[in-house]
Amino acid sequence: MPSAAASFVTEMAMAHVPVLTKELVELLDVQPDSRVVDCTFGAGGHAAAVAAKLSPSGVLVACDQDPVAEDYYMDLRPSLRCRSRFYLGNFADSLSELLEKGFRATHVYMDLGLSSMQIDTPDRGFSYSYDAPLDMRMDPEGPVTAADMVNTWSEAALADLFGRYGEERYARRIARAIVAQRSSRPYERTAELVDTVKRAIPTPARFGAGNPAKRVFQALRIEVNDELNSLQRALPAAFDLLDPGGILLVIGFHSLEDRIVKHFFVSKVRPCTCPPRFPICVCGKKPTGELVTSKAVTPSPAELTSNPRSSSAKLRALRRL
Ligand SMILES: C[S@@+](CC[C@H](N)C(=O)[O-])C[C@H]1O[C@@H](n2cnc3c(N)ncnc32)[C@H](O)[C@@H]1O
């Protein structure tokens, strides 16, 4: 008979298929008494795989800003042998709170972006494939929705956002079309925005790869959830939380996230701030981390076939010295 934890993993697989799980478990090499922080619990797929290695003297701290994730945690909890606790809120704040409380971890990991439950729940407004309220908040109490942004931001600010966070080629045309459209009727639904994007871009671009609104939706989602700032705030707190020898692991899904992670890791591995022309280091800054992954780990061909949503995943890990 399968264990309760195994049944949980099977059940959750229908909700969200965690990416790079085998690689994450191998690289973390969690021990029975490890103290592990999962910053992005989601449906708990990674957490269940990691917690299976923990004994009653181990600890799992689970964080997520989406209350739906807390429901998943409550489902998993009875099957856990280790001690555990859930923090609802932005992981940057939860990590700072843990630090202040004096908690120290052997492992901290983040699996960034959205869960399948968020994308596939039409009412959340994350998907351009369903007509729904234009919301996109991971934290349903968050201060700003995507509708607020498209209805109030200036044309220049929207164009800049779509260009920077969506790498959208037609950012300016789309921003102009949004501003023209909203003067007669404010945006309320995802389908209205998809329609504007389709009408704003040149006809051939409407029939390219994927939905033409994909990049605009990505840009809005990143901004609505303040994703890049949260990551930037969270990484130092996550690193400070680690015991010497502890591991920080991050799975990201787009180049903006990956750049922040790489930059942070390099700042720990090569902290020297001396000008390149100096023959020797005089700043005296010593490395405080070493790379566990010399380059990003990406999904295997088998995983790409079984879970196409994993296609852009990149995993990087750093050990604290
Ligand atoms: C890709 S899913 C994680 C899936 C999870 N690893 C699993 O195995 O089911 C990302 C999760 O991180 C959460 N999240 C993203 N950014 C967050 C942040 N700044 N603070 C807290 N949770 C965040 C989302 O709400 C979502 O549930």
The ligand as an SDF file (V2000), in Angstrom:
LIG
                    3D

 27 29  0  0  0  0  0  0  0  0999 V2000
    6.0020   27.2040   -9.0930 C   0  0  0  0  0  0  0  0  0  0  0  0
    4.9750   27.2950   -7.6880 S   0  0  0  0  0  0  0  0  0  0  0  0
    5.7670   26.2360   -6.5420 C   0  0  0  0  0  0  0  0  0  0  0  0
    5.3840   24.8190   -6.6950 C   0  0  0  0  0  0  0  0  0  0  0  0
    5.9250   23.9200   -5.6080 C   0  0  0  0  0  0  0  0  0  0  0  0
    7.3630   23.8680   -5.6240 N   0  0  0  0  0  0  0  0  0  0  0  0
    5.3490   22.5270   -5.7190 C   0  0  0  0  0  0  0  0  0  0  0  0
    6.1200   21.5520   -5.7720 O   0  0  0  0  0  0  0  0  0  0  0  0
    4.1140   22.4040   -5.7450 O   0  0  0  0  0  0  0  0  0  0  0  0
    5.3860   28.8580   -7.0370 C   0  0  0  0  0  0  0  0  0  0  0  0
    4.6620   29.1910   -5.7570 C   0  0  0  0  0  0  0  0  0  0  0  0
    5.3970   30.2540   -5.1700 O   0  0  0  0  0  0  0  0  0  0  0  0
    4.5200   31.1930   -4.6440 C   0  0  0  0  0  0  0  0  0  0  0  0
    5.2420   32.4620   -4.6450 N   0  0  0  0  0  0  0  0  0  0  0  0
    5.7730   33.1120   -5.7030 C   0  0  0  0  0  0  0  0  0  0  0  0
    6.3770   34.2420   -5.3090 N   0  0  0  0  0  0  0  0  0  0  0  0
    6.2460   34.2980   -3.9590 C   0  0  0  0  0  0  0  0  0  0  0  0
    6.6680   35.2200   -2.9630 C   0  0  0  0  0  0  0  0  0  0  0  0
    7.3370   36.3420   -3.2760 N   0  0  0  0  0  0  0  0  0  0  0  0
    6.3760   34.9570   -1.6840 N   0  0  0  0  0  0  0  0  0  0  0  0
    5.6830   33.8270   -1.3360 C   0  0  0  0  0  0  0  0  0  0  0  0
    5.2450   32.9330   -2.2420 N   0  0  0  0  0  0  0  0  0  0  0  0
    5.5290   33.1470   -3.5400 C   0  0  0  0  0  0  0  0  0  0  0  0
    3.3180   31.1620   -5.5540 C   0  0  0  0  0  0  0  0  0  0  0  0
    2.1740   31.6080   -4.8680 O   0  0  0  0  0  0  0  0  0  0  0  0
    3.2520   29.6930   -5.9340 C   0  0  0  0  0  0  0  0  0  0  0  0
    2.3880   28.9800   -5.0810 O   0  0  0  0  0  0  0  0  0  0  0  0
  1  2  1  0
  2  3  1  0
  2 10  1  0
  3  4  1  0
  4  5  1  0
  5  6  1  0
  5  7  1  0
  7  8  2  0
  7  9  1  0
 10 11  1  0
 11 12  1  0
 11 26  1  0
 12 13  1  0
 13 14  1  0
 13 24  1  0
 14 15  1  0
 14 23  1  0
 15 16  2  0
 16 17  1  0
 17 18  1  0
 17 23  2  0
 18 19  1  0
 18 20  2  0
 20 21  1  0
 21 22  2  0
 22 23  1  0
 24 25  1  0
 24 26  1  0
 26 27  1  0
M  CHG  2   2   1   9  -1
M  END
$$$$
